[in-house]
Every structure is written in C-alpha cells, then in structure tokens.
Amino acid sequence: MTTLATHVSIAEALTAVTPDGLPFRFTAYDGSATGPEDSPVHMHLASERGLSYVLTAPGDLGLVRAYVMGDLEITGVHPGNPYDLMRMMLNQFHFHRPTPSEALRIVRGLGWSHLKPPPPPPQEHLPKWRRTFEGLRHSKARDKLAIHHHYDVSNRFYELILGPSMTYTCAVYPSLGATLEEAQAEKYDLVARKLDLRPGQRLLDVGCGWGGMVRHAAREYGVKALGVTLSAAQAEWATQAIKRDGLEDRAEVRFLDYRDVAERDFDAISSIGLTEHIGVRNYPSYFGFLLDRLKPGGRLLNHSITRPDNRFRSTGAFIDRYIFPDGELIGSGRIIAEAQDAGFEVRHEENLREHYALTLAGWSDNLLANWDEAVAEVGYPTAKIWGLYLAACRVGFERNTTQLHQILAVKLDADADAHFPLRPSWLS
C-alpha cells in the first residue's frame, strides 16, 4: 500500500483495506466516496460516531452497531430484506487486513479521537467475558438467559415472521412451488415418519419452541407428546395453542430445561433446533441424557444447523451479541460421532441445506410484508437487526458456510435389535 497522507478520507481508508473494490456505492459524512456510482445499493456513513463504531469493533460487529444506531444508512434495499446487499457483502466484498504499520497510518489519518468506543446499542447482549457473571457457559441459569434474549422478543413479532405455523426451524419443501406453511407441515411429518410414530406412543420434544411438533404428533399420529422449552413466552403460547386445538389430553408443553425432564421410557425423542444451544463440549451429556430417556428400540431425530466441516470456530460477533448468545455450531460428523459414543446407533442422516435457504427467504418475505406492524411491535432497530440476520443467514446456506442435518438414531435393545425395517419406511 502506498504511504497515506497525514489526513485520510474515510473513502480512502476503506479503499486501502478493500483492494478489489466495493460492489456497492459508499459515501461518508466527510464528503468522500468510492465504489460504482451506478450501483443500486448505496451505503452512507453519516456520523463520526459511526466511524468510531467501525474502528473500535472491526468486522461485522462495528458495522452492525453503526447500522442499528442509524449512523450507517443503506438505500437500494429494504431493511426488512436486505438480501441483495448481504449477497454483495458475502460474495463480492473482500477485506484485506492491514499490517500494523498500515493500520497505524490509517487511524492516525482518520483521527485518534475515533478510537474511543461509543456505548453499544441497547439491543446488544453482553460480551462473553461479562456473561460469566450470569453463570458458567451452558449452565442452566446462563442458558435460560440466552434463550430469553432470543426467543422472548415478542410472540406477535414471531407470528409476523414465521406465519401461522409458528415454526422457527428449517422447513422441508416437497417442491419449489410449495408454500412456507406446506413446507413446515412436511418437516413435522417427515420427523414423525422417521420416528415411526404410532397411536399411543410417548414422544418427548426437547427445545420444542411454540409446540409445533408436539401438536402435529398428537393431532396427526395420536401420540402422547411432551415438549419442553426454556422460553416462558413460547411455553405460554404453545399451551394456549394446545387448548385451542383441543389436544390437552395428548399434548403438553412445559417451561423447563430438558435436563430436568424426570420421565423415562419414551418411544421417541425429537430435538429440532436445540443442539445449536447445547455447546459442543456438552454433547456427551446431551446424547447420554436422551439415550437414558428412551426405551430400548426407541428413536431419536436430531435436527440442527451445522458447519460444512468439523473444525470448531465461533459463530461471529453479530450472531453472538444480537441473535444467539453462546450458540455453537460444528459439523455433522462430530454430532454423529458423539451420538455413537453415547451409545446410539445412527441409522440415517441427510443434509437439508437448500431447504433452509428457502425457509429463510420465506421468513424474509413475511417480515417485509408485515414491516410496519413488526416495527410497531419491537421498534425499528430490532426489526432492522432481524432483517439483516435473516438475509445474511440465507446467503450462508446458499454459499455452504452452514448446513442443516437431520440425524436419525436408535437405542438398541439387549439383543442389539434396532427395531428398524430393512428399508426406511418414511421413503415409501
């Protein structure tokens, strides 16, 4: 990089760390600009506070802070679905980390005063080191607070995004023309078929959300279903839905940590979207607990977001501070290995990555269609965060940085009988 002058414009500094150029137009409050003038997407850094956010939290966290606080303005995409911008940022935006001397020249040219961190937005969760006061990572108390941060935003807000199914996990699209509701019903039914649910059986659904699987299993398969969730808001909504559907005799949702379920000898267990919150180090106890709650011949269906490899890395500052505090992802190979080591026999697994990209597109469409009511419900900054989050996750599944795996496992009986057909019954 060439030596910068004493004064550095914001656009010059940005150009220095993006040698391939920007895919969108960028302007700043100091009058500088870079990027294609004819780009339909325009990003404007509107204040010195915004620059301080970017400089004191490099990467996605600083940009998100400035965006949430209104210091980074984006036009050309709707805040409820900034998919086109996210696709540009993740596919075409290449950041070059400056050397220490380059970084020093840039900061000196922009002004040392911008290295004083502004207060983070009120929507941001505590950094990891501060969460130690909430308890050890993935302790019951800390997990409860993490779940509260994400899932207790507002039941009405989730209704606006998720639609009538109130299902916040990957749907299964029987065809590209299927609606989101049809795909969510197909997901629940696929889980039920893989578990081979039958009338009179007992199902445990851990991390049950708003009770969608519990109600589907009770209504369509005649099982007695128990769901548990760490979200009080979810449990309250699910209980009312069970009463509305007339399923009180067969379905129940409790506000309870799955580790506190006392009942045993379940015929089947479904875990749909819980593993991401467990913590990789806790997989042995997680799978061990589920194995202990199944009767011999019982099945487990584990449905979770995964990495495309088995190398551990963090979820990123934006996701950790604004969406899923303490969330952890790993590859399906690690999950299968941990289930096997706990004593399960794994019988089937499949990757539904493309289905999650379609699901996220559906949620983004819902947020966009209900934007005014969503903003009225949770406020403009939170609504913007969700628009950004859903769009970014969609691109992640499209680019194969994240996947969605269903893993079916069984608890063998004393004779090593899996009580499993010669060919999968759910495919017939």
C-alpha beads as a LAMMPS data file, in Angstrom:
LAMMPS data file: protein, C-alpha beads

428 atoms
427 bonds

1 atom types
1 bond types

-500.0 500.0 xlo xhi
-500.0 500.0 ylo yhi
-500.0 500.0 zlo zhi

Masses

1 110.0

Atoms # bond

1 1 1 0.000 0.000 0.000
2 1 1 1.279 3.448 -0.771
3 1 1 2.052 5.779 2.102
4 1 1 -1.044 7.694 3.118
5 1 1 -1.065 11.426 3.676
6 1 1 -1.443 12.863 7.156
7 1 1 -5.157 13.300 6.616
8 1 1 -7.057 10.289 5.274
9 1 1 -10.592 10.473 3.996
10 1 1 -12.957 7.717 5.041
11 1 1 -13.313 6.513 1.452
12 1 1 -9.511 6.393 1.058
13 1 1 -9.212 4.323 4.231
14 1 1 -11.897 1.938 3.017
15 1 1 -10.240 1.603 -0.380
16 1 1 -6.943 0.760 1.304
17 1 1 -8.448 -2.308 3.014
18 1 1 -10.589 -3.436 0.060
19 1 1 -8.097 -3.741 -2.793
20 1 1 -10.628 -5.467 -5.070
21 1 1 -13.006 -2.518 -4.776
22 1 1 -16.559 -2.303 -3.470
23 1 1 -19.584 -3.872 -5.155
24 1 1 -21.806 -1.010 -3.916
25 1 1 -21.610 2.777 -3.675
26 1 1 -20.152 4.155 -0.452
27 1 1 -20.236 7.754 0.764
28 1 1 -19.331 9.343 4.073
29 1 1 -20.113 12.444 6.096
30 1 1 -16.692 13.900 5.208
31 1 1 -17.748 14.144 1.561
32 1 1 -15.632 11.258 0.314
33 1 1 -16.976 8.447 -1.869
34 1 1 -15.931 5.191 -3.514
35 1 1 -17.473 2.269 -5.328
36 1 1 -19.511 2.194 -8.552
37 1 1 -21.646 5.300 -8.970
38 1 1 -24.376 3.366 -10.777
39 1 1 -24.802 0.713 -8.081
40 1 1 -28.436 0.350 -6.965
41 1 1 -27.203 -0.176 -3.397
42 1 1 -25.788 2.805 -1.529
43 1 1 -24.162 2.769 1.911
44 1 1 -23.641 6.094 3.709
45 1 1 -21.619 6.576 6.900
46 1 1 -23.476 9.516 8.383
47 1 1 -21.590 10.487 11.538
48 1 1 -18.340 10.455 13.463
49 1 1 -19.948 8.117 15.985
50 1 1 -20.479 5.652 13.166
51 1 1 -16.798 5.831 12.262
52 1 1 -15.906 5.199 15.899
53 1 1 -18.108 2.113 15.923
54 1 1 -16.352 0.757 12.853
55 1 1 -12.835 1.492 14.107
56 1 1 -13.322 0.195 17.648
57 1 1 -15.057 -3.037 16.634
58 1 1 -13.570 -4.079 13.292
59 1 1 -15.536 -6.593 11.275
60 1 1 -19.255 -7.174 11.290
61 1 1 -19.822 -6.004 14.875
62 1 1 -18.807 -2.386 14.267
63 1 1 -20.821 -2.159 11.067
64 1 1 -23.881 -3.632 12.766
65 1 1 -23.578 -1.242 15.696
66 1 1 -23.446 1.738 13.344
67 1 1 -26.372 0.361 11.323
68 1 1 -28.545 -0.315 14.381
69 1 1 -27.911 3.161 15.779
70 1 1 -28.696 4.854 12.464
71 1 1 -25.126 6.007 11.803
72 1 1 -24.791 3.723 8.772
73 1 1 -27.585 4.334 6.283
74 1 1 -28.403 1.889 3.496
75 1 1 -30.603 2.616 0.498
76 1 1 -31.493 0.478 -2.500
77 1 1 -32.639 -2.451 -0.348
78 1 1 -35.464 -2.648 2.178
79 1 1 -34.328 -3.033 5.808
80 1 1 -36.779 -5.898 6.167
81 1 1 -34.995 -7.893 3.474
82 1 1 -31.512 -6.575 2.575
83 1 1 -30.704 -9.822 0.747
84 1 1 -29.090 -8.151 -2.275
85 1 1 -26.685 -6.235 -0.012
86 1 1 -25.846 -9.332 2.041
87 1 1 -25.128 -11.289 -1.120
88 1 1 -22.786 -8.488 -2.256
89 1 1 -21.078 -8.310 1.131
90 1 1 -20.554 -12.058 1.469
91 1 1 -19.825 -12.929 -2.163
92 1 1 -18.048 -9.858 -3.578
93 1 1 -16.658 -7.880 -0.629
94 1 1 -13.067 -8.909 0.144
95 1 1 -11.434 -7.329 3.175
96 1 1 -7.656 -7.057 3.390
97 1 1 -6.419 -6.983 6.969
98 1 1 -3.861 -4.161 7.145
99 1 1 -0.424 -4.663 8.627
100 1 1 0.193 -2.936 11.970
101 1 1 2.016 -0.070 10.240
102 1 1 -0.771 0.336 7.670
103 1 1 -3.405 0.305 10.417
104 1 1 -1.428 2.932 12.343
105 1 1 -1.262 5.231 9.315
106 1 1 -4.993 4.848 8.665
107 1 1 -6.038 5.534 12.249
108 1 1 -3.645 8.495 12.542
109 1 1 -5.067 9.923 9.326
110 1 1 -8.680 9.491 10.444
111 1 1 -8.051 10.868 13.929
112 1 1 -7.160 9.242 17.235
113 1 1 -10.370 10.524 18.816
114 1 1 -12.323 7.872 16.906
115 1 1 -10.715 5.116 18.987
116 1 1 -12.947 5.887 21.957
117 1 1 -15.719 3.265 21.778
118 1 1 -19.256 4.671 21.847
119 1 1 -21.789 2.853 24.025
120 1 1 -23.126 -0.222 22.196
121 1 1 -26.769 -0.293 21.110
122 1 1 -29.215 -1.332 23.847
123 1 1 -30.244 -4.346 21.737
124 1 1 -26.772 -5.855 22.095
125 1 1 -26.161 -8.712 24.536
126 1 1 -23.218 -8.702 26.939
127 1 1 -19.774 -9.772 25.664
128 1 1 -18.721 -13.301 26.591
129 1 1 -16.428 -12.211 29.422
130 1 1 -19.283 -10.306 31.075
131 1 1 -21.607 -13.315 30.806
132 1 1 -19.512 -15.172 33.350
133 1 1 -21.499 -13.264 35.980
134 1 1 -24.628 -14.987 34.611
135 1 1 -23.063 -18.397 35.257
136 1 1 -20.694 -20.777 33.543
137 1 1 -21.156 -21.244 29.797
138 1 1 -24.161 -23.521 29.164
139 1 1 -25.073 -23.732 32.835
140 1 1 -28.824 -23.895 33.356
141 1 1 -29.021 -20.295 34.580
142 1 1 -26.951 -18.859 31.735
143 1 1 -28.729 -20.943 29.067
144 1 1 -32.039 -19.656 30.377
145 1 1 -30.901 -16.045 29.971
146 1 1 -29.509 -16.719 26.491
147 1 1 -32.786 -18.294 25.362
148 1 1 -34.722 -15.393 26.887
149 1 1 -32.617 -12.903 24.877
150 1 1 -33.535 -14.516 21.579
151 1 1 -36.913 -16.180 21.941
152 1 1 -38.763 -13.840 24.281
153 1 1 -38.630 -10.858 21.913
154 1 1 -42.387 -10.888 21.296
155 1 1 -44.729 -13.714 20.334
156 1 1 -46.563 -11.361 17.995
157 1 1 -43.296 -10.420 16.295
158 1 1 -42.552 -14.088 15.691
159 1 1 -46.064 -14.612 14.323
160 1 1 -45.394 -11.872 11.773
161 1 1 -42.178 -13.561 10.624
162 1 1 -42.920 -17.254 10.981
163 1 1 -46.531 -17.293 9.864
164 1 1 -49.367 -19.469 11.203
165 1 1 -47.140 -22.498 11.886
166 1 1 -45.045 -20.544 14.433
167 1 1 -42.154 -22.781 13.475
168 1 1 -38.676 -21.327 13.793
169 1 1 -36.701 -24.182 12.246
170 1 1 -35.869 -25.338 8.742
171 1 1 -38.871 -26.384 6.667
172 1 1 -38.831 -29.235 4.151
173 1 1 -40.062 -28.217 0.717
174 1 1 -41.748 -31.077 -1.170
175 1 1 -41.435 -28.908 -4.294
176 1 1 -40.173 -25.454 -5.219
177 1 1 -43.764 -24.293 -5.550
178 1 1 -44.714 -25.258 -2.002
179 1 1 -45.678 -22.535 0.454
180 1 1 -43.816 -21.977 3.703
181 1 1 -46.756 -23.405 5.646
182 1 1 -46.866 -26.523 3.481
183 1 1 -43.126 -26.972 3.899
184 1 1 -43.285 -26.644 7.688
185 1 1 -46.079 -29.218 7.852
186 1 1 -43.958 -31.516 5.667
187 1 1 -40.997 -31.052 8.027
188 1 1 -43.015 -32.108 11.060
189 1 1 -44.473 -35.032 9.177
190 1 1 -41.037 -36.141 7.955
191 1 1 -39.790 -36.117 11.547
192 1 1 -42.848 -38.109 12.633
193 1 1 -42.353 -40.659 9.849
194 1 1 -38.657 -41.050 10.607
195 1 1 -39.523 -41.643 14.260
196 1 1 -42.198 -44.141 13.137
197 1 1 -44.745 -42.557 15.470
198 1 1 -47.863 -44.612 16.198
199 1 1 -51.026 -44.068 18.265
200 1 1 -50.476 -44.456 21.980
201 1 1 -46.727 -43.907 21.894
202 1 1 -44.958 -41.299 24.016
203 1 1 -42.883 -38.539 22.384
204 1 1 -40.502 -36.104 24.073
205 1 1 -39.695 -32.957 22.066
206 1 1 -36.722 -31.117 23.609
207 1 1 -36.402 -27.429 22.793
208 1 1 -39.959 -27.548 21.488
209 1 1 -40.388 -23.877 20.560
210 1 1 -44.042 -22.928 20.235
211 1 1 -45.112 -26.568 20.274
212 1 1 -45.476 -27.221 16.557
213 1 1 -44.049 -30.750 16.638
214 1 1 -45.925 -31.608 19.817
215 1 1 -49.251 -30.577 18.317
216 1 1 -48.584 -32.230 14.950
217 1 1 -47.602 -35.537 16.554
218 1 1 -50.605 -35.532 18.893
219 1 1 -53.096 -34.477 16.230
220 1 1 -51.868 -36.493 13.222
221 1 1 -50.335 -39.568 14.889
222 1 1 -52.267 -39.961 18.124
223 1 1 -49.206 -39.965 20.360
224 1 1 -48.938 -38.526 23.844
225 1 1 -46.425 -35.711 23.380
226 1 1 -44.447 -33.684 25.906
227 1 1 -42.481 -30.615 24.836
228 1 1 -40.072 -28.586 26.954
229 1 1 -38.640 -25.126 26.330
230 1 1 -36.544 -22.586 28.237
231 1 1 -38.676 -19.745 26.885
232 1 1 -41.602 -18.795 29.115
233 1 1 -43.210 -16.899 26.232
234 1 1 -43.030 -19.950 23.984
235 1 1 -44.497 -22.229 26.647
236 1 1 -47.411 -19.851 27.268
237 1 1 -48.190 -19.538 23.539
238 1 1 -47.913 -23.300 22.993
239 1 1 -50.200 -24.087 25.931
240 1 1 -52.881 -21.814 24.524
241 1 1 -52.492 -23.374 21.069
242 1 1 -52.889 -26.855 22.557
243 1 1 -56.116 -25.764 24.246
244 1 1 -57.342 -24.111 21.055
245 1 1 -56.753 -27.343 19.131
246 1 1 -58.431 -29.474 21.793
247 1 1 -55.308 -31.547 22.415
248 1 1 -54.985 -31.179 26.203
249 1 1 -55.374 -34.932 26.726
250 1 1 -52.442 -35.756 24.425
251 1 1 -50.121 -32.762 24.313
252 1 1 -48.278 -30.712 26.917
253 1 1 -45.570 -28.034 26.819
254 1 1 -43.617 -27.147 29.935
255 1 1 -41.363 -24.204 30.729
256 1 1 -38.486 -26.477 31.672
257 1 1 -34.847 -27.248 30.944
258 1 1 -34.653 -30.548 29.058
259 1 1 -32.121 -31.728 31.658
260 1 1 -34.889 -31.579 34.262
261 1 1 -37.283 -33.949 32.483
262 1 1 -37.910 -36.727 35.003
263 1 1 -39.993 -39.094 32.878
264 1 1 -38.349 -42.047 31.123
265 1 1 -39.126 -44.789 28.616
266 1 1 -40.210 -42.536 25.768
267 1 1 -40.816 -44.270 22.460
268 1 1 -39.266 -41.376 20.559
269 1 1 -37.443 -38.089 21.086
270 1 1 -37.285 -35.194 18.649
271 1 1 -34.714 -32.441 19.015
272 1 1 -35.424 -29.784 16.388
273 1 1 -33.132 -26.773 16.635
274 1 1 -31.822 -27.374 20.154
275 1 1 -28.330 -28.758 19.522
276 1 1 -27.086 -25.317 18.422
277 1 1 -27.636 -24.098 22.003
278 1 1 -26.110 -27.091 23.817
279 1 1 -22.403 -26.396 23.415
280 1 1 -20.102 -28.875 21.689
281 1 1 -18.384 -29.885 24.937
282 1 1 -21.759 -30.850 26.343
283 1 1 -22.675 -33.258 23.538
284 1 1 -21.677 -36.351 25.560
285 1 1 -24.023 -35.460 28.425
286 1 1 -26.721 -34.291 25.976
287 1 1 -26.818 -37.517 23.986
288 1 1 -26.319 -39.560 27.138
289 1 1 -29.343 -37.937 28.736
290 1 1 -31.526 -38.515 25.668
291 1 1 -30.413 -42.156 25.422
292 1 1 -31.327 -42.637 29.069
293 1 1 -34.834 -41.259 28.469
294 1 1 -35.610 -43.656 25.592
295 1 1 -36.920 -47.181 25.906
296 1 1 -34.992 -49.925 24.056
297 1 1 -35.844 -49.679 20.364
298 1 1 -36.704 -46.002 20.761
299 1 1 -35.632 -43.472 18.165
300 1 1 -34.032 -40.024 18.286
301 1 1 -34.333 -37.488 15.474
302 1 1 -31.749 -34.714 15.859
303 1 1 -32.346 -31.744 13.528
304 1 1 -29.756 -28.971 13.738
305 1 1 -27.745 -26.317 11.932
306 1 1 -24.201 -27.486 11.241
307 1 1 -20.935 -26.445 9.660
308 1 1 -19.758 -27.976 6.364
309 1 1 -16.696 -29.326 8.211
310 1 1 -15.833 -30.422 11.740
311 1 1 -13.420 -27.630 12.633
312 1 1 -14.707 -25.540 15.522
313 1 1 -14.957 -21.770 15.079
314 1 1 -17.072 -19.054 16.631
315 1 1 -20.434 -18.039 15.218
316 1 1 -19.212 -14.445 14.811
317 1 1 -19.737 -11.337 16.904
318 1 1 -23.006 -10.238 15.260
319 1 1 -24.740 -13.572 15.830
320 1 1 -23.315 -13.956 19.337
321 1 1 -24.217 -10.447 20.555
322 1 1 -27.534 -9.885 18.789
323 1 1 -29.088 -13.240 17.901
324 1 1 -27.861 -16.436 19.608
325 1 1 -25.713 -15.718 22.671
326 1 1 -23.452 -18.701 23.411
327 1 1 -24.589 -20.549 20.288
328 1 1 -22.148 -23.101 18.842
329 1 1 -22.049 -24.972 15.530
330 1 1 -19.995 -27.936 14.359
331 1 1 -20.116 -30.416 11.505
332 1 1 -22.491 -33.344 11.241
333 1 1 -19.554 -35.743 11.559
334 1 1 -18.855 -34.557 15.109
335 1 1 -22.531 -34.805 16.037
336 1 1 -22.797 -38.339 14.652
337 1 1 -19.607 -39.382 16.439
338 1 1 -20.863 -38.006 19.767
339 1 1 -24.223 -39.758 19.373
340 1 1 -22.442 -43.020 18.610
341 1 1 -20.054 -42.628 21.530
342 1 1 -23.034 -42.079 23.825
343 1 1 -24.462 -45.445 22.764
344 1 1 -26.802 -44.613 19.896
345 1 1 -26.762 -46.489 16.623
346 1 1 -27.046 -43.933 13.807
347 1 1 -29.301 -45.249 11.042
348 1 1 -29.747 -42.317 8.670
349 1 1 -28.748 -38.702 8.074
350 1 1 -29.487 -36.121 5.409
351 1 1 -28.499 -32.562 4.615
352 1 1 -31.360 -30.099 4.044
353 1 1 -29.167 -27.061 3.359
354 1 1 -31.115 -25.801 0.341
355 1 1 -34.363 -26.134 2.266
356 1 1 -33.127 -23.736 4.938
357 1 1 -32.215 -21.114 2.323
358 1 1 -35.795 -21.369 1.026
359 1 1 -37.166 -21.197 4.575
360 1 1 -35.212 -18.030 5.340
361 1 1 -36.423 -16.477 2.092
362 1 1 -39.972 -17.170 3.244
363 1 1 -39.360 -15.575 6.643
364 1 1 -37.796 -12.524 4.983
365 1 1 -40.836 -12.215 2.723
366 1 1 -43.079 -12.328 5.790
367 1 1 -41.075 -9.661 7.600
368 1 1 -41.159 -7.440 4.548
369 1 1 -44.919 -7.908 4.088
370 1 1 -45.560 -7.118 7.779
371 1 1 -42.838 -4.495 8.183
372 1 1 -44.908 -1.648 9.646
373 1 1 -46.515 -3.868 12.269
374 1 1 -43.169 -5.504 13.082
375 1 1 -41.562 -2.095 13.678
376 1 1 -44.504 -1.047 15.845
377 1 1 -44.158 -4.260 17.856
378 1 1 -40.411 -4.300 18.617
379 1 1 -39.028 -0.976 17.360
380 1 1 -37.114 -0.002 14.245
381 1 1 -33.617 -1.056 15.441
382 1 1 -34.687 -4.591 16.416
383 1 1 -36.666 -5.019 13.212
384 1 1 -33.580 -3.944 11.226
385 1 1 -31.441 -6.458 13.098
386 1 1 -33.817 -9.240 12.126
387 1 1 -33.943 -8.172 8.508
388 1 1 -30.149 -8.259 8.400
389 1 1 -29.925 -11.566 10.263
390 1 1 -32.412 -13.469 8.087
391 1 1 -30.863 -12.233 4.847
392 1 1 -27.300 -12.977 5.954
393 1 1 -28.238 -16.480 7.099
394 1 1 -29.935 -17.166 3.775
395 1 1 -26.726 -16.310 1.935
396 1 1 -24.788 -18.510 4.364
397 1 1 -26.848 -21.570 3.471
398 1 1 -26.657 -20.753 -0.228
399 1 1 -22.850 -20.468 -0.030
400 1 1 -22.492 -23.660 2.044
401 1 1 -20.975 -21.938 5.066
402 1 1 -23.810 -23.503 7.063
403 1 1 -25.866 -26.641 6.594
404 1 1 -28.884 -28.331 8.205
405 1 1 -28.659 -32.003 9.095
406 1 1 -31.247 -34.475 10.341
407 1 1 -29.705 -37.459 12.092
408 1 1 -31.829 -40.487 12.997
409 1 1 -30.517 -42.777 15.713
410 1 1 -31.884 -45.681 17.739
411 1 1 -31.352 -47.166 21.174
412 1 1 -30.662 -50.866 20.670
413 1 1 -32.317 -53.401 22.943
414 1 1 -30.389 -56.025 24.918
415 1 1 -30.171 -58.260 21.814
416 1 1 -28.811 -55.425 19.633
417 1 1 -32.146 -55.261 17.829
418 1 1 -32.773 -51.780 16.413
419 1 1 -36.495 -52.429 15.808
420 1 1 -35.855 -50.939 12.385
421 1 1 -37.187 -52.026 8.967
422 1 1 -34.868 -53.349 6.265
423 1 1 -35.582 -50.215 4.217
424 1 1 -36.589 -46.782 5.548
425 1 1 -40.366 -46.675 5.911
426 1 1 -40.618 -42.886 5.535
427 1 1 -39.439 -43.071 1.922
428 1 1 -42.309 -45.293 0.797

Bonds

1 1 1 2
2 1 2 3
3 1 3 4
4 1 4 5
5 1 5 6
6 1 6 7
7 1 7 8
8 1 8 9
9 1 9 10
10 1 10 11
11 1 11 12
12 1 12 13
13 1 13 14
14 1 14 15
15 1 15 16
16 1 16 17
17 1 17 18
18 1 18 19
19 1 19 20
20 1 20 21
21 1 21 22
22 1 22 23
23 1 23 24
24 1 24 25
25 1 25 26
26 1 26 27
27 1 27 28
28 1 28 29
29 1 29 30
30 1 30 31
31 1 31 32
32 1 32 33
33 1 33 34
34 1 34 35
35 1 35 36
36 1 36 37
37 1 37 38
38 1 38 39
39 1 39 40
40 1 40 41
41 1 41 42
42 1 42 43
43 1 43 44
44 1 44 45
45 1 45 46
46 1 46 47
47 1 47 48
48 1 48 49
49 1 49 50
50 1 50 51
51 1 51 52
52 1 52 53
53 1 53 54
54 1 54 55
55 1 55 56
56 1 56 57
57 1 57 58
58 1 58 59
59 1 59 60
60 1 60 61
61 1 61 62
62 1 62 63
63 1 63 64
64 1 64 65
65 1 65 66
66 1 66 67
67 1 67 68
68 1 68 69
69 1 69 70
70 1 70 71
71 1 71 72
72 1 72 73
73 1 73 74
74 1 74 75
75 1 75 76
76 1 76 77
77 1 77 78
78 1 78 79
79 1 79 80
80 1 80 81
81 1 81 82
82 1 82 83
83 1 83 84
84 1 84 85
85 1 85 86
86 1 86 87
87 1 87 88
88 1 88 89
89 1 89 90
90 1 90 91
91 1 91 92
92 1 92 93
93 1 93 94
94 1 94 95
95 1 95 96
96 1 96 97
97 1 97 98
98 1 98 99
99 1 99 100
100 1 100 101
101 1 101 102
102 1 102 103
103 1 103 104
104 1 104 105
105 1 105 106
106 1 106 107
107 1 107 108
108 1 108 109
109 1 109 110
110 1 110 111
111 1 111 112
112 1 112 113
113 1 113 114
114 1 114 115
115 1 115 116
116 1 116 117
117 1 117 118
118 1 118 119
119 1 119 120
120 1 120 121
121 1 121 122
122 1 122 123
123 1 123 124
124 1 124 125
125 1 125 126
126 1 126 127
127 1 127 128
128 1 128 129
129 1 129 130
130 1 130 131
131 1 131 132
132 1 132 133
133 1 133 134
134 1 134 135
135 1 135 136
136 1 136 137
137 1 137 138
138 1 138 139
139 1 139 140
140 1 140 141
141 1 141 142
142 1 142 143
143 1 143 144
144 1 144 145
145 1 145 146
146 1 146 147
147 1 147 148
148 1 148 149
149 1 149 150
150 1 150 151
151 1 151 152
152 1 152 153
153 1 153 154
154 1 154 155
155 1 155 156
156 1 156 157
157 1 157 158
158 1 158 159
159 1 159 160
160 1 160 161
161 1 161 162
162 1 162 163
163 1 163 164
164 1 164 165
165 1 165 166
166 1 166 167
167 1 167 168
168 1 168 169
169 1 169 170
170 1 170 171
171 1 171 172
172 1 172 173
173 1 173 174
174 1 174 175
175 1 175 176
176 1 176 177
177 1 177 178
178 1 178 179
179 1 179 180
180 1 180 181
181 1 181 182
182 1 182 183
183 1 183 184
184 1 184 185
185 1 185 186
186 1 186 187
187 1 187 188
188 1 188 189
189 1 189 190
190 1 190 191
191 1 191 192
192 1 192 193
193 1 193 194
194 1 194 195
195 1 195 196
196 1 196 197
197 1 197 198
198 1 198 199
199 1 199 200
200 1 200 201
201 1 201 202
202 1 202 203
203 1 203 204
204 1 204 205
205 1 205 206
206 1 206 207
207 1 207 208
208 1 208 209
209 1 209 210
210 1 210 211
211 1 211 212
212 1 212 213
213 1 213 214
214 1 214 215
215 1 215 216
216 1 216 217
217 1 217 218
218 1 218 219
219 1 219 220
220 1 220 221
221 1 221 222
222 1 222 223
223 1 223 224
224 1 224 225
225 1 225 226
226 1 226 227
227 1 227 228
228 1 228 229
229 1 229 230
230 1 230 231
231 1 231 232
232 1 232 233
233 1 233 234
234 1 234 235
235 1 235 236
236 1 236 237
237 1 237 238
238 1 238 239
239 1 239 240
240 1 240 241
241 1 241 242
242 1 242 243
243 1 243 244
244 1 244 245
245 1 245 246
246 1 246 247
247 1 247 248
248 1 248 249
249 1 249 250
250 1 250 251
251 1 251 252
252 1 252 253
253 1 253 254
254 1 254 255
255 1 255 256
256 1 256 257
257 1 257 258
258 1 258 259
259 1 259 260
260 1 260 261
261 1 261 262
262 1 262 263
263 1 263 264
264 1 264 265
265 1 265 266
266 1 266 267
267 1 267 268
268 1 268 269
269 1 269 270
270 1 270 271
271 1 271 272
272 1 272 273
273 1 273 274
274 1 274 275
275 1 275 276
276 1 276 277
277 1 277 278
278 1 278 279
279 1 279 280
280 1 280 281
281 1 281 282
282 1 282 283
283 1 283 284
284 1 284 285
285 1 285 286
286 1 286 287
287 1 287 288
288 1 288 289
289 1 289 290
290 1 290 291
291 1 291 292
292 1 292 293
293 1 293 294
294 1 294 295
295 1 295 296
296 1 296 297
297 1 297 298
298 1 298 299
299 1 299 300
300 1 300 301
301 1 301 302
302 1 302 303
303 1 303 304
304 1 304 305
305 1 305 306
306 1 306 307
307 1 307 308
308 1 308 309
309 1 309 310
310 1 310 311
311 1 311 312
312 1 312 313
313 1 313 314
314 1 314 315
315 1 315 316
316 1 316 317
317 1 317 318
318 1 318 319
319 1 319 320
320 1 320 321
321 1 321 322
322 1 322 323
323 1 323 324
324 1 324 325
325 1 325 326
326 1 326 327
327 1 327 328
328 1 328 329
329 1 329 330
330 1 330 331
331 1 331 332
332 1 332 333
333 1 333 334
334 1 334 335
335 1 335 336
336 1 336 337
337 1 337 338
338 1 338 339
339 1 339 340
340 1 340 341
341 1 341 342
342 1 342 343
343 1 343 344
344 1 344 345
345 1 345 346
346 1 346 347
347 1 347 348
348 1 348 349
349 1 349 350
350 1 350 351
351 1 351 352
352 1 352 353
353 1 353 354
354 1 354 355
355 1 355 356
356 1 356 357
357 1 357 358
358 1 358 359
359 1 359 360
360 1 360 361
361 1 361 362
362 1 362 363
363 1 363 364
364 1 364 365
365 1 365 366
366 1 366 367
367 1 367 368
368 1 368 369
369 1 369 370
370 1 370 371
371 1 371 372
372 1 372 373
373 1 373 374
374 1 374 375
375 1 375 376
376 1 376 377
377 1 377 378
378 1 378 379
379 1 379 380
380 1 380 381
381 1 381 382
382 1 382 383
383 1 383 384
384 1 384 385
385 1 385 386
386 1 386 387
387 1 387 388
388 1 388 389
389 1 389 390
390 1 390 391
391 1 391 392
392 1 392 393
393 1 393 394
394 1 394 395
395 1 395 396
396 1 396 397
397 1 397 398
398 1 398 399
399 1 399 400
400 1 400 401
401 1 401 402
402 1 402 403
403 1 403 404
404 1 404 405
405 1 405 406
406 1 406 407
407 1 407 408
408 1 408 409
409 1 409 410
410 1 410 411
411 1 411 412
412 1 412 413
413 1 413 414
414 1 414 415
415 1 415 416
416 1 416 417
417 1 417 418
418 1 418 419
419 1 419 420
420 1 420 421
421 1 421 422
422 1 422 423
423 1 423 424
424 1 424 425
425 1 425 426
426 1 426 427
427 1 427 428
